[in-house]
Structure formats: structure tokens, C-alpha cells
Amino acid sequence: MCTQAHIGVYIGVSGSSYFTPSSSQKNTVHTGVYSGGGHAISILSGRMSFVLGLTGPNFPVDTACSATLVALHCADSSIRLGECFRAAVCGLGILEGSVSIGIARGGMTSLRGRCHTFD
């Protein structure tokens, strides 16, 4: 039987501006023992598992816009394969200003200002 602590953690994450200081912040950010790994997307789910005391499988998923959906699929597959009986899934999407401008200049945003899924 699965213990309460054996819960898988799957995080769909897209964008990294939250984890990387902007140029205006670089002078004020102090480099310490946790700053290198503390801002890495690759260990985000491991940090969450550690803080919550969870011992199930965990990993972040970065597939751009579909990251949360793919994380959910991975969690479902993990449950079906018996790797864990429960899973926590969350999504984190951060679009920095310069990225938004680049996407708009590339013609990848709606001219009407509304989302048109699968259009």
C-alpha cells in the first residue's frame, strides 16, 4: 500500500524569467550557496518534494505551452504503472516582457487580443 508521503510531484513549467534575475536586479542579487541550484527549473519538483516530505517520483516538464498538460499525462501514466498511487500536478507559466514582445513581433499572438485555442 502506498504511504501518504509516496506521492509523485509533476510540475509543468514554461519560461524562466522568475528564476533568472533581470539585468536591473543582477547588481543587487547576492550569490550564495543556494543561488545556483535554487533558481534552476530542473530541480523545481525535487525542491517541492523535499519541502513537503514526499518520496514519490518527481520531475519538472518544460514543453512550452503544453507543459502542464504533459505533466498531467506523466502523472496519470505514473499512477497507471503503479509508480505511485497519488500525484500532485501543478503548472507554472511565466512570460517575460521581452519574450512577449518577441512572440508578438513573430505574429504568434491574436490580433483581436483574445485566445483562439487550436485556431
trRosetta pair geometry for C-beta under 8 A, 3 or more apart (Angstrom, degrees):
i j d omega theta_ij theta_ji phi_ij phi_ji
2 6 5.0 -130 -163 78 85 120
2 84 6.5 92 -132 -163 137 57
2 85 3.6 -146 -2 15 158 125
2 86 6.6 161 131 3 148 90
3 6 4.8 93 55 0 78 103
3 55 7.9 21 72 46 117 119
4 7 7.2 -15 168 -35 46 110
5 53 5.6 -70 -130 131 113 89
5 54 5.6 -171 -172 -121 65 43
5 55 5.2 45 134 9 101 99
5 56 7.8 178 134 -24 53 83
6 54 7.4 125 -112 -166 12 73
6 55 5.4 -41 -96 72 62 92
6 56 4.7 100 179 -68 54 91
6 84 5.8 -164 146 -128 86 91
6 85 7.3 60 101 24 104 88
6 86 7.7 114 97 42 65 93
7 54 4.8 -72 58 -141 90 122
7 56 4.7 -136 81 7 18 136
7 84 6.2 106 -138 -175 26 135
7 86 4.6 -40 -119 93 91 104
7 87 6.4 162 -176 -101 76 28
7 88 5.9 54 149 -14 119 97
8 54 7.9 178 -76 160 8 129
8 56 4.0 -99 -64 130 52 127
8 57 4.5 -2 -119 62 103 79
8 58 6.2 176 -163 -74 60 61
8 75 5.9 169 100 -129 126 81
8 78 5.0 68 -65 121 173 154
8 79 7.6 -128 24 -58 136 76
8 83 6.7 60 -69 109 132 105
8 84 4.1 -178 -28 34 101 157
8 86 7.2 178 24 97 75 50
8 87 4.1 -22 67 -113 101 91
8 88 7.1 -170 92 27 53 63
9 45 4.7 165 113 -167 107 98
9 48 5.4 -179 -177 93 153 117
9 49 4.9 -147 13 -68 143 94
9 52 7.8 138 -76 46 138 135
9 54 6.0 113 -36 92 115 150
9 56 6.9 133 -9 76 70 99
9 57 7.8 -157 34 102 58 48
9 58 3.9 11 58 -117 93 110
9 87 7.3 -178 -73 -161 24 71
9 88 5.1 -9 -111 64 69 102
10 45 6.7 4 -111 -121 21 144
10 58 7.0 -149 -66 -139 46 56
10 59 6.7 3 -116 61 68 63
10 60 8.0 138 -163 -109 47 27
10 61 6.5 17 -175 -11 91 116
10 71 4.2 158 146 -173 105 91
10 72 7.2 167 104 -68 136 28
10 74 5.2 168 -132 84 144 112
10 75 4.4 -130 17 -60 146 101
10 78 7.6 -177 -51 6 129 142
10 87 6.1 13 5 178 109 118
10 88 7.2 171 30 86 65 53
10 89 4.9 -13 72 -108 101 79
10 90 7.9 156 89 25 58 55
11 44 5.5 -99 76 110 154 118
11 45 4.7 -165 9 -76 111 97
11 48 6.9 124 -49 9 134 151
11 59 7.9 -138 34 113 78 33
11 60 4.7 -34 72 -113 100 75
11 61 6.9 175 85 21 46 74
11 71 6.1 -101 103 -131 8 151
11 89 7.6 174 -84 -155 36 49
11 90 5.5 -12 -118 67 77 84
11 91 7.4 156 -166 -96 59 28
11 92 6.4 4 179 7 105 109
12 60 7.8 142 -98 -166 15 67
12 61 5.0 -31 -104 71 62 104
12 62 7.8 138 -163 -87 53 38
12 63 7.6 -53 -145 33 95 89
12 66 7.9 -104 -154 130 131 41
12 67 3.5 140 -175 132 91 81
12 68 3.3 -166 68 -79 153 42
12 69 7.0 83 -106 17 159 39
12 70 6.3 128 -108 56 112 79
12 71 3.6 -128 -51 -4 89 130
12 72 7.4 -27 -36 -18 130 76
12 89 7.4 33 -9 -177 97 91
12 90 7.3 -147 31 103 76 40
12 91 4.2 -17 69 -112 108 81
12 92 7.1 167 90 26 58 60
12 93 7.9 -13 121 -56 94 89
13 41 5.4 -170 108 -154 145 114
13 44 6.1 76 -42 49 158 164
13 60 5.1 -22 17 -167 122 116
13 61 7.0 137 22 66 69 49
13 62 5.5 -40 79 -85 79 87
13 67 5.8 -118 43 164 24 151
13 91 7.5 178 -74 -159 43 50
13 92 4.6 -2 -113 65 80 102
13 93 7.5 180 -153 -76 40 48
14 62 6.1 140 -92 -144 56 76
14 63 7.7 -59 -85 63 105 41
14 64 5.4 81 -131 -151 123 27
14 65 6.6 77 -120 -73 167 28
14 67 4.6 -167 -46 -3 100 143
14 92 7.3 176 28 95 59 60
14 93 4.6 5 58 -118 104 81
14 94 7.3 177 92 31 62 56
15 18 7.2 76 117 2 99 93
15 93 6.0 84 14 -167 119 53
15 94 3.9 -149 101 70 133 71
15 95 5.6 -115 -93 -75 152 40
15 96 6.6 167 -164 -15 116 83
15 99 6.8 -160 -122 54 106 172
16 19 5.0 -60 -168 47 77 108
16 20 5.4 50 135 -6 97 112
16 41 6.0 -89 -105 -40 101 126
16 94 7.4 165 -22 70 8 118
17 20 6.1 -71 -132 53 31 92
17 22 7.2 26 -165 -72 95 89
17 94 5.4 -138 49 131 93 120
17 95 7.7 29 14 148 133 11
17 96 3.4 141 -65 -70 152 116
17 99 7.2 -128 -41 -3 126 127
18 92 7.8 -82 32 166 153 120
18 94 4.7 -158 -23 -72 108 173
19 39 4.0 134 -179 -175 86 82
19 40 7.0 140 179 -64 141 11
19 41 6.1 -135 -8 -54 167 79
20 39 6.4 116 -73 164 48 134
21 25 4.0 -126 -172 95 104 115
21 26 5.2 145 109 -78 122 59
21 29 4.7 -107 -74 -31 163 152
22 25 5.0 85 53 12 73 103
22 26 7.3 -114 98 -30 37 83
23 26 5.7 -30 -148 -1 36 120
24 27 7.8 -58 178 23 34 98
25 28 5.6 -76 -160 50 55 102
25 29 5.5 56 147 -35 90 107
26 29 6.0 -51 -137 27 29 111
29 35 7.2 125 161 -138 109 136
30 35 7.5 -151 102 -61 55 145
31 35 5.1 -124 -143 54 54 155
31 36 7.9 46 -159 -47 94 81
32 35 5.0 112 46 -20 66 105
34 37 6.5 -78 -158 61 52 87
34 38 4.2 60 154 -46 86 129
35 38 5.6 -51 -113 39 19 118
35 39 6.5 5 -178 -8 56 111
36 39 7.4 -100 179 34 13 92
36 40 7.3 15 146 -35 57 111
37 40 5.3 -49 -150 12 45 122
37 43 5.8 2 -176 37 94 154
38 47 7.9 90 -131 -97 57 151
40 43 5.1 53 88 20 109 97
40 44 7.5 -141 103 -41 59 74
41 44 5.4 -23 -159 -23 45 121
41 60 5.6 -150 160 120 81 164
41 62 6.3 52 141 -59 143 135
42 60 6.5 -141 -127 41 25 125
43 46 4.7 -58 -164 47 73 119
43 47 5.8 79 136 -29 88 96
43 60 7.9 -27 16 -8 8 123
44 47 6.0 -57 -153 32 27 109
44 48 6.6 24 153 -16 63 107
44 60 4.7 66 51 -70 110 134
44 92 7.8 -120 175 35 155 148
45 48 5.5 -52 -148 37 37 113
45 49 6.3 40 152 -21 67 104
45 58 4.0 -171 141 167 112 103
45 59 5.4 174 55 -128 150 4
45 60 4.9 -172 -16 -52 107 70
46 49 5.6 -51 -146 36 32 112
46 50 6.3 34 154 -21 64 106
46 58 5.8 152 -78 99 52 127
46 59 8.0 23 -45 -95 84 46
47 50 5.7 -54 -148 35 31 113
47 51 6.3 29 156 -18 66 106
48 51 6.0 -55 -146 37 29 109
48 52 6.2 8 162 0 64 114
48 54 7.8 -5 121 35 75 126
48 58 7.2 -168 68 -159 97 144
48 88 7.9 -133 139 95 130 135
49 52 6.3 -72 -144 50 24 97
49 53 8.0 -110 167 65 55 9
49 54 4.3 -97 -148 70 76 99
49 55 7.3 123 177 -77 114 23
49 56 7.4 -139 -130 54 123 66
49 58 4.6 -122 -46 -32 138 163
50 53 7.6 28 -179 -72 27 33
54 58 7.2 103 103 -56 118 131
54 88 7.6 -100 -94 13 168 127
56 78 7.9 97 167 157 116 138
56 83 7.3 105 -167 136 95 86
56 84 4.1 46 -148 -99 132 139
56 86 7.5 -146 -44 72 164 73
56 87 7.3 -133 121 -100 152 68
57 78 5.7 -141 58 -140 137 140
57 83 5.3 3 -11 150 134 129
57 84 6.1 -133 21 -24 91 122
59 74 7.6 -86 66 152 105 154
60 71 7.9 -38 -159 -99 41 120
61 67 5.3 159 107 -160 88 77
61 70 4.9 -157 160 99 144 108
61 71 4.3 -166 32 -73 134 83
61 74 6.2 179 -65 0 141 146
62 67 5.6 -12 -126 -112 33 125
63 66 4.8 -45 105 74 115 92
63 67 5.0 165 43 -83 71 61
63 70 4.9 67 20 3 143 155
64 67 6.5 175 62 -39 19 96
65 93 8.0 44 -123 -123 48 138
66 69 4.9 -63 -168 51 76 115
66 70 5.4 76 131 -26 94 103
67 70 5.9 -60 -145 39 26 107
67 71 6.3 29 156 -21 64 107
67 91 6.5 131 98 -138 95 94
67 93 7.1 157 48 -81 126 94
68 71 5.5 -51 -146 35 33 114
68 72 6.5 36 153 -20 64 103
68 89 7.4 106 -164 160 76 104
68 90 7.6 -65 -127 145 101 29
68 91 3.0 -12 -95 -95 125 130
68 93 7.5 -69 -30 -41 114 109
69 72 5.7 -52 -151 34 31 113
69 73 6.6 33 149 -19 63 104
70 73 5.4 -50 -148 35 36 114
70 74 6.4 39 151 -21 66 103
71 74 5.6 -52 -148 35 32 113
71 75 6.4 34 153 -19 64 104
71 89 5.3 147 127 -151 104 101
71 90 7.7 -54 123 57 152 33
71 91 6.8 177 41 -84 140 78
72 75 5.7 -52 -148 35 32 112
72 76 6.4 33 153 -19 64 106
72 89 5.1 85 -93 -178 66 161
73 76 5.7 -54 -149 37 31 112
73 77 6.3 32 153 -19 65 106
74 77 5.7 -54 -147 37 31 112
74 78 6.3 35 153 -23 64 105
75 78 5.6 -53 -149 33 31 114
75 79 6.5 31 153 -18 64 104
75 87 3.7 162 -161 135 109 155
75 88 7.9 -141 -124 62 141 22
75 89 4.8 -98 -18 -68 159 117
76 79 5.8 -55 -151 35 31 110
76 80 6.3 29 153 -17 65 109
76 87 7.8 -119 -55 43 36 151
77 80 5.6 -56 -145 40 32 111
77 81 6.1 24 158 -13 67 110
78 81 6.0 -60 -143 42 26 105
78 83 4.4 -73 -165 59 82 122
78 84 5.5 12 143 32 111 96
78 87 6.1 110 75 -79 124 138
79 82 7.8 41 176 -69 29 24
79 83 7.5 -75 -65 50 23 78
79 84 6.3 -54 -90 81 61 72
79 85 6.6 76 -137 -142 86 25
79 86 7.5 61 -103 -77 110 12
79 87 5.9 -103 -53 -13 107 120
82 85 7.9 5 -143 -71 52 70
84 87 5.9 112 94 -69 129 84
95 99 5.4 -132 -165 88 71 120
95 100 5.2 86 150 -64 113 95
95 103 7.8 -44 -156 5 124 145
96 99 4.6 88 59 8 81 107
96 100 7.0 -149 92 -8 39 87
97 100 5.7 -56 -148 35 30 112
97 101 6.5 29 156 -18 65 105
98 101 5.6 -50 -148 35 34 113
98 102 6.4 36 152 -19 64 105
99 102 5.7 -55 -150 37 32 112
99 103 6.3 32 153 -19 66 105
100 103 5.8 -54 -146 36 31 111
100 104 6.3 29 155 -18 65 106
101 104 5.8 -56 -148 38 30 110
101 105 6.2 28 155 -17 66 108
102 105 5.8 -55 -143 39 30 109
102 106 6.3 27 156 -17 63 110
103 106 5.7 -60 -149 39 29 111
103 108 4.7 -82 -173 68 80 117
103 109 5.8 90 127 -44 97 100
104 107 7.9 50 174 -65 33 21
104 108 7.3 -97 -79 53 22 72
104 109 4.8 -22 -103 14 69 135
110 113 6.0 -130 96 -20 105 11
110 114 5.6 -93 117 58 159 46
110 115 6.6 -147 -19 -90 144 25
110 116 5.8 129 -99 1 127 103
112 116 7.8 76 48 -40 122 118
116 119 3.5 -12 133 1 111 148
